[in-house]
Amino acid sequence: MLGEFTYCNPTRLYFGKESLSGLRQELSKYGPTVLLCYGGGSIKKNGIYDQVTTILRDCGKTIVEDAGVMPNPTVQKLYEGCRLAKDNKVDLILAVGGGSVCDYAKAVSVSTYCESDPWEKYYLHMEDVDNEIIPVGCVLTMVGTGSEMNGGAVITNHEQKLKIGHVFGDNVFPKFSILNPEFTYTLPPYQMVAGIYDIFNHITEQYFSGEDDNTSDYLSEGLMRSLIHASRIAVKHPTDYEARSNIMWTATWALNTLIAKGKSTDWMVHMIGQSIGAYTDATHGMTLSAISMPYYRFIFPYGLQKFKRYAVNVWDVNPAGKTDAEIAAEGLDRMETWMKEIGLVMNSKALGVTEEMLDGIAKGSFIMEGGYKTLTHAEIVEILKDSMK
């Protein structure tokens, strides 16, 4: 490993069928008022809302509800949450939902007492937090983002056609997260597989970089193999506890900063995918799946040895009698076959992308330099065109 780093992850996790009991232990650490953030109301249908609010009331908490957090949280919703948190002087923000709700909760936590416009400060200028931060806890109901154990918070500005993620430091990480795989059972199949690919792409974004012998890459390969195996079971048997628990645990480790240690990282699929989301409001994981194959087929000649390793170690490609390029290409072919098998969107047209949007999407894609190829604007446009075929 060539890199130098420090590592700290302050989030306490409670995992398993009885993990919600951990909420009672955590609530005693915080004041009386809790901002309860959730999405469109599915947690009221599946009973999770009642379980959580019962515990909050049993622990003597005053509940301030912040419902209606959308899949791609907007800056307008962020301002609304900040007003609720500030007016009620909340002591804890509890996110009950998937990654978007967790992201939103962290954005509110750093923005409520921000003296300037948080969109400009944190998302346009990428400044650090220098104001009071409200602590956050998460009860996870959808897996994919890893937001339950990291400092990331993605916010969309439809007016500016920008979707931007700010990765804050460990002072913004959730203080605790509740991970019960059974809470994910009622998720619609489309959302489940979108989450699965979000997990997978988090790993590949960190894997496809660097050329040294790095322990982080070995960890990534194991996580990818586990996810591929579990995903095939989960799409056929959505309530298979072992498969869903392995997917949930992989999601957390895919983006809790561990496998990025000691190496550079790529993130261009996310940059392009997020820009697509700013234009179409499409499901995040599907924007990634639509872009991935065109992108990886474009860059694999620049990182040939890692793509060869990926083909052999993750997809079990037999290298005998093949050139390095043939091995790498076969690995990507097997990846594409798996993506289609589990039901991912492979064409950006299906997400609402049109030819007229391409230049704007490319302009809204932040250029990252940690991967095997630093893209130009024109190259992003070509990748986008390939994603529409």
MOUR-V276211 format. One record per pair of residues at least 4 apart in sequence whose ideal C-beta (glycine too) atoms are under 8 Angstrom apart, sorted by the first residue. I is the first residue (numbers start at 1). J is the second residue. Records with the same first field share a line. If there is no record, write none. Layout:
I: J ; J
This chain:
1: 212 ; 213 ; 214 ; 215 ; 216 ; 262 ; 263
2: 210 ; 212 ; 214 ; 262 ; 263
3: 261 ; 262 ; 263 ; 264
4: 262
5: 261 ; 262
7: 257 ; 258 ; 261
8: 170
9: 149 ; 170 ; 173 ; 256 ; 257 ; 258
10: 170 ; 173 ; 175
11: 148 ; 149 ; 173 ; 174 ; 175 ; 176 ; 177 ; 256
12: 22 ; 26 ; 175 ; 176 ; 177
13: 148 ; 149 ; 176 ; 177 ; 179 ; 252
14: 19 ; 20 ; 21 ; 22 ; 23 ; 176 ; 177 ; 178 ; 179
15: 19 ; 179 ; 180 ; 245 ; 248 ; 249
16: 179 ; 180 ; 181 ; 245
17: 180 ; 181 ; 182 ; 241
18: 180
19: 178 ; 179 ; 180
20: 51 ; 52 ; 55 ; 139 ; 178 ; 180
21: 25
22: 26 ; 176 ; 178
23: 27 ; 52 ; 55 ; 137 ; 139 ; 178
24: 28 ; 55 ; 58 ; 59
26: 30 ; 137 ; 175 ; 176
27: 34 ; 55 ; 56 ; 59 ; 61 ; 92
28: 59
29: 175
30: 34 ; 91 ; 92 ; 135
31: 91 ; 92
32: 60 ; 61 ; 62 ; 91
33: 61 ; 62 ; 64 ; 88 ; 89 ; 90 ; 91 ; 92
34: 56 ; 61 ; 62 ; 63 ; 64 ; 90 ; 91 ; 92 ; 93 ; 94
35: 64 ; 66 ; 81 ; 84 ; 85 ; 88 ; 90 ; 92 ; 93 ; 94 ; 105 ; 108 ; 134
36: 52 ; 53 ; 56 ; 63 ; 64 ; 65 ; 66 ; 94 ; 96
37: 66 ; 67 ; 69 ; 81 ; 93 ; 94 ; 95 ; 96 ; 97 ; 101 ; 104 ; 105 ; 108
38: 43 ; 49 ; 65 ; 66 ; 67 ; 69 ; 95 ; 96 ; 97 ; 101
39: 43 ; 67 ; 68 ; 69 ; 70 ; 71 ; 97 ; 98 ; 100 ; 101
40: 68 ; 70
41: 45 ; 67
42: 46 ; 141 ; 186
43: 48 ; 49 ; 52 ; 96 ; 97 ; 141
44: 49 ; 50
45: 186
46: 183 ; 186
47: 51
48: 52 ; 96 ; 139 ; 141 ; 183
49: 53 ; 96
50: 54
51: 55
52: 56 ; 94 ; 96 ; 139
53: 57 ; 63
54: 58
55: 59
56: 61 ; 63 ; 94
57: 61 ; 63
64: 84 ; 85 ; 88 ; 90
66: 80 ; 81 ; 84 ; 85 ; 108
68: 77
69: 73 ; 77 ; 97 ; 100 ; 101 ; 104
70: 74 ; 77 ; 100
71: 100 ; 281 ; 283 ; 284
72: 100 ; 154 ; 156 ; 163 ; 277 ; 281 ; 284
73: 77 ; 78 ; 100 ; 101 ; 103 ; 104 ; 107 ; 154 ; 155 ; 156
74: 78 ; 155 ; 156 ; 157 ; 158
75: 79 ; 119 ; 123 ; 155 ; 156 ; 157
76: 80
77: 81 ; 104
78: 82 ; 104 ; 107 ; 108 ; 111 ; 118 ; 119 ; 155
79: 83
80: 84
81: 85 ; 104 ; 107 ; 108 ; 111 ; 112
82: 86 ; 108 ; 111 ; 112 ; 114 ; 118
83: 87
84: 88 ; 90
85: 90 ; 93 ; 108 ; 112 ; 134
86: 112 ; 113
90: 134
91: 134 ; 135
92: 134 ; 135 ; 136 ; 137
93: 105 ; 108 ; 109 ; 134 ; 135 ; 136 ; 137
94: 105 ; 136 ; 137 ; 138 ; 139
95: 101 ; 102 ; 104 ; 105 ; 136 ; 137 ; 138 ; 139 ; 174
96: 101 ; 138 ; 139 ; 141
97: 101 ; 102 ; 139 ; 140 ; 141 ; 142
98: 102 ; 140 ; 141 ; 142 ; 143 ; 144 ; 145 ; 191 ; 195
99: 103 ; 142 ; 143 ; 144 ; 145 ; 146 ; 147 ; 148 ; 195 ; 198 ; 284
100: 104 ; 145 ; 154
101: 105 ; 138
102: 106 ; 136 ; 138 ; 140 ; 145 ; 147 ; 148 ; 174
103: 107 ; 145 ; 147 ; 152 ; 153 ; 154 ; 155 ; 165
104: 108 ; 153 ; 155
105: 109 ; 136 ; 138 ; 174
106: 110 ; 136 ; 147 ; 151 ; 152 ; 153 ; 168 ; 172 ; 174
107: 111 ; 118 ; 122 ; 153 ; 155 ; 166
108: 112 ; 134
109: 133 ; 134 ; 135 ; 136 ; 172
110: 114 ; 118 ; 122 ; 129 ; 131 ; 133 ; 153 ; 168 ; 172
111: 118 ; 122
112: 132 ; 134
113: 131 ; 132 ; 133 ; 134
114: 118 ; 121 ; 122 ; 131
115: 131
116: 120 ; 121
117: 121
118: 122 ; 123
119: 123 ; 124 ; 155 ; 157
120: 124 ; 125
121: 125 ; 127
122: 126 ; 127 ; 129 ; 153 ; 166 ; 168
123: 155 ; 157 ; 162 ; 164 ; 166
124: 164
126: 166
128: 169
129: 133 ; 168 ; 169 ; 171 ; 172
133: 171 ; 172
135: 175
136: 172 ; 174 ; 175
137: 174 ; 175 ; 176 ; 177 ; 178
138: 147 ; 148 ; 174 ; 176 ; 177 ; 178
139: 177 ; 178 ; 183
140: 148 ; 177 ; 178 ; 179 ; 180 ; 183 ; 184 ; 248
141: 183 ; 184 ; 187
142: 184 ; 187 ; 191 ; 192 ; 195
143: 184 ; 195 ; 199 ; 247 ; 248 ; 251 ; 252
144: 194 ; 195 ; 196 ; 198 ; 199 ; 251 ; 284 ; 285
145: 152 ; 195 ; 198 ; 251 ; 255 ; 284
146: 150 ; 152 ; 199 ; 202 ; 251 ; 252 ; 253 ; 254 ; 255 ; 256
147: 152 ; 153 ; 174 ; 255
148: 174 ; 177 ; 179 ; 252
149: 173 ; 174 ; 177 ; 252 ; 255 ; 256
150: 167 ; 173 ; 255 ; 256 ; 257
151: 167 ; 168 ; 169 ; 170 ; 171 ; 172 ; 173
152: 165 ; 166 ; 167 ; 168 ; 255
153: 165 ; 166 ; 168 ; 172
154: 163 ; 164 ; 165 ; 166 ; 274 ; 284
155: 163 ; 164 ; 165 ; 166
156: 162 ; 163 ; 277 ; 278 ; 281
157: 161 ; 162 ; 163 ; 164 ; 278
158: 278 ; 281
161: 278 ; 279 ; 360 ; 364
162: 275 ; 278 ; 364
163: 274 ; 275 ; 277 ; 278 ; 364
164: 274 ; 366
165: 270 ; 274
168: 172 ; 173
179: 248 ; 249 ; 252
181: 185 ; 241 ; 244 ; 245 ; 247 ; 248
182: 241 ; 244
184: 192 ; 244 ; 248
185: 238 ; 239 ; 244
187: 191 ; 192 ; 195 ; 238
188: 192
189: 193 ; 235 ; 238 ; 343
190: 194 ; 283 ; 343
191: 195 ; 283
192: 196 ; 234 ; 235 ; 238
193: 197 ; 231 ; 235 ; 285 ; 342 ; 343 ; 344
194: 198 ; 283 ; 284 ; 285 ; 286 ; 289 ; 344
195: 199 ; 247 ; 251 ; 285
196: 200 ; 227 ; 231 ; 234 ; 247 ; 285 ; 342
197: 201 ; 285 ; 286 ; 288 ; 289 ; 339 ; 342 ; 344
198: 202 ; 251 ; 284 ; 285 ; 288
199: 203 ; 227 ; 247 ; 250 ; 251 ; 254 ; 255
200: 204 ; 224 ; 227 ; 228 ; 254
201: 205 ; 269 ; 270 ; 285 ; 288 ; 289 ; 292
202: 206 ; 254 ; 255
203: 207 ; 220 ; 223 ; 224 ; 227 ; 254 ; 259
204: 208 ; 220 ; 224 ; 266 ; 269 ; 292 ; 296
205: 265 ; 266 ; 267 ; 268 ; 269 ; 270
206: 216 ; 220 ; 259 ; 260 ; 263 ; 265 ; 266
207: 217 ; 220 ; 221 ; 224 ; 259 ; 306 ; 310
208: 266 ; 296 ; 299 ; 303 ; 306 ; 307 ; 310 ; 371 ; 372
209: 263 ; 264 ; 265 ; 266 ; 303 ; 306 ; 370 ; 371 ; 372
210: 214 ; 217 ; 263 ; 264 ; 306
211: 305 ; 306
212: 263
214: 218 ; 262 ; 263
215: 219 ; 262
216: 220 ; 258 ; 259 ; 260 ; 261 ; 262 ; 263
217: 221 ; 259 ; 263 ; 306 ; 309
218: 222
219: 223 ; 253 ; 258 ; 259
220: 224 ; 259
221: 225 ; 310 ; 313 ; 314
222: 226
223: 227 ; 250 ; 253 ; 254 ; 259
224: 228 ; 314
225: 229 ; 314
226: 230 ; 246 ; 250
227: 231 ; 246 ; 247 ; 250
228: 232 ; 314 ; 338
229: 233 ; 246
230: 234 ; 242 ; 243 ; 244 ; 246 ; 247 ; 250
231: 235 ; 243 ; 247 ; 338 ; 342
232: 236 ; 338 ; 341 ; 342
233: 237 ; 240 ; 242 ; 243
234: 238 ; 240 ; 243 ; 244 ; 247
235: 341 ; 342 ; 343
237: 243
238: 244
239: 244
240: 244
241: 245
242: 246
243: 247
244: 248
245: 249
246: 250
247: 251
248: 252
249: 253
250: 254
251: 255
252: 256
253: 258 ; 259
254: 259
257: 261
260: 265
264: 370 ; 371
265: 370 ; 371
266: 368 ; 370 ; 371 ; 372
267: 271 ; 368 ; 370 ; 371
268: 272 ; 295 ; 365 ; 367 ; 368 ; 371 ; 375
269: 273 ; 288 ; 291 ; 292 ; 295
270: 274 ; 288
271: 275 ; 365 ; 366 ; 367 ; 368
272: 276 ; 287 ; 291 ; 295 ; 361 ; 362 ; 365 ; 380 ; 383 ; 384
273: 277 ; 284 ; 287 ; 288 ; 290 ; 291
274: 278 ; 284 ; 287 ; 365
275: 279 ; 361 ; 362 ; 364 ; 365
276: 280 ; 282 ; 287 ; 290 ; 291 ; 348 ; 351 ; 353 ; 361
277: 281 ; 282 ; 284 ; 287
278: 361 ; 364
279: 352 ; 353 ; 357 ; 360 ; 361 ; 364
280: 287 ; 351 ; 352 ; 353 ; 357
282: 286 ; 287 ; 351 ; 352
283: 287 ; 351
284: 288
285: 289 ; 344
286: 290 ; 344 ; 345 ; 351
287: 291 ; 348 ; 351
288: 292
289: 339 ; 344 ; 345 ; 346
290: 345 ; 346 ; 347 ; 348 ; 350 ; 351 ; 353 ; 387
291: 295 ; 348 ; 383 ; 384 ; 387
292: 296 ; 339
293: 297 ; 332 ; 335 ; 336 ; 339 ; 346 ; 387
294: 298 ; 383 ; 384 ; 386 ; 387
295: 299 ; 383
296: 300 ; 307 ; 332 ; 335
297: 329 ; 332 ; 386
298: 373 ; 379 ; 382 ; 383 ; 386
299: 303 ; 371 ; 372 ; 373
300: 304 ; 307 ; 328 ; 329 ; 332
301: 325
302: 372 ; 373
303: 307 ; 371 ; 372 ; 373
304: 308 ; 324 ; 325 ; 328
305: 309 ; 324
306: 310 ; 372
307: 311 ; 328 ; 331 ; 332
308: 312 ; 319 ; 324 ; 327 ; 328 ; 331
309: 313
310: 314 ; 315 ; 328 ; 331
311: 315 ; 317 ; 319 ; 327 ; 328 ; 330 ; 331 ; 332 ; 334
312: 316 ; 317 ; 319 ; 327 ; 331
314: 331
315: 330 ; 331 ; 334 ; 335
317: 327 ; 330 ; 331 ; 334
318: 322
319: 327
322: 326 ; 327 ; 330
323: 327
324: 328
325: 329
326: 330
327: 331
328: 332
329: 333
330: 334
331: 335
332: 336
333: 337
334: 338
335: 339
336: 340 ; 346
337: 341
338: 342
339: 344 ; 346
340: 344 ; 346
345: 350 ; 351
347: 351 ; 387 ; 388 ; 389
348: 353 ; 384 ; 387 ; 388
349: 353 ; 354 ; 388
353: 357 ; 358 ; 361 ; 384 ; 387 ; 388
354: 358
355: 388
357: 361
358: 362 ; 381 ; 384 ; 385
359: 363 ; 381
360: 364
361: 365 ; 380 ; 384
362: 377 ; 380 ; 381 ; 384
363: 377
365: 380
367: 374 ; 375
368: 374
369: 374
375: 379 ; 380 ; 383
376: 380
377: 381
378: 382
379: 383
380: 384
381: 385
382: 386
383: 387
384: 388
385: 389
